[in-house]
Amino acid sequence: GEVTLSTADRWIQSKMQATISAMHECMKNYRLDLAAQSIYEFTWHEFCDWYLELSKPVLQSEETTDEQKRGTRRTLIEVLENILRMLHPLMPFVTEEIWSQVAPRAGIEGDTIMQRPYPEANPDLADSDAEAELDWVMQFILGIRQIRGEMDISPGKVLPVLLEQAN
């Protein structure tokens, strides 16, 4: 069916293009250490820490449209499948095992990740607007977390927030 991509969906796709480009550069120069660091940073700090958390409200909300839910589900599985292909040269056995579970969900036919092409960056998916918007959101969330920590306010306690000049 139809899909609608959220700002977070566009953001993670954009960040993934930069990671794919970085991985190509690292591999070309035999800098497996930098390749491992690049895919680690993307997987844990962007995909897991931020995108997975930002996708939960979309998937769990009653107000989200089916198109938005499909867009987020598709983005989740596509990004995960790309992560596995980028990581495969560095962690072949683990990625093969996980990919065998992910591929059918992503609608990918094939017996092995080894026969899938290495991801290629798509410059059309670079989205500086989505990156700028999500950067603002992340700084806002980190600011609230810092205030909670400094004032010893429980993460479960709802706080009213007043925003000035937000546009």
QUIVENLIN-V902436 format. One record per backbone hydrogen bond with DSSP energy under -1.0 kcal/mol. CO is the residue of the C=O (numbers start at 1). NH is the residue of the N-H. If there is no record, write none. Layout:
co/nh
CO/NH
CO/NH
This chain:
co/nh
6/10
7/11
8/12
9/13
10/14
11/15
12/16
13/17
14/18
15/19
16/20
17/21
18/22
19/23
20/24
21/25
22/26
23/27
24/28
25/29
26/31
27/30
30/32
31/35
32/36
33/37
34/38
35/39
36/40
37/41
38/42
39/43
40/44
41/45
42/47
43/48
44/49
46/51
47/52
50/54
51/55
52/56
55/59
56/60
57/61
65/69
66/70
67/4
67/71
68/72
69/73
70/74
71/75
72/76
73/77
74/78
75/79
76/80
77/81
78/82
79/83
80/84
81/85
82/86
83/87
84/88
87/90
87/91
91/95
92/96
93/97
94/98
95/99
96/100
98/101
98/102
99/103
102/106
103/108
104/107
112/115
113/116
122/125
123/126
127/131
128/132
129/133
130/134
131/135
132/136
133/137
134/138
135/139
136/140
137/141
138/142
139/143
140/144
141/145
142/146
143/147
144/148
145/149
146/150
147/151
148/153
154/157
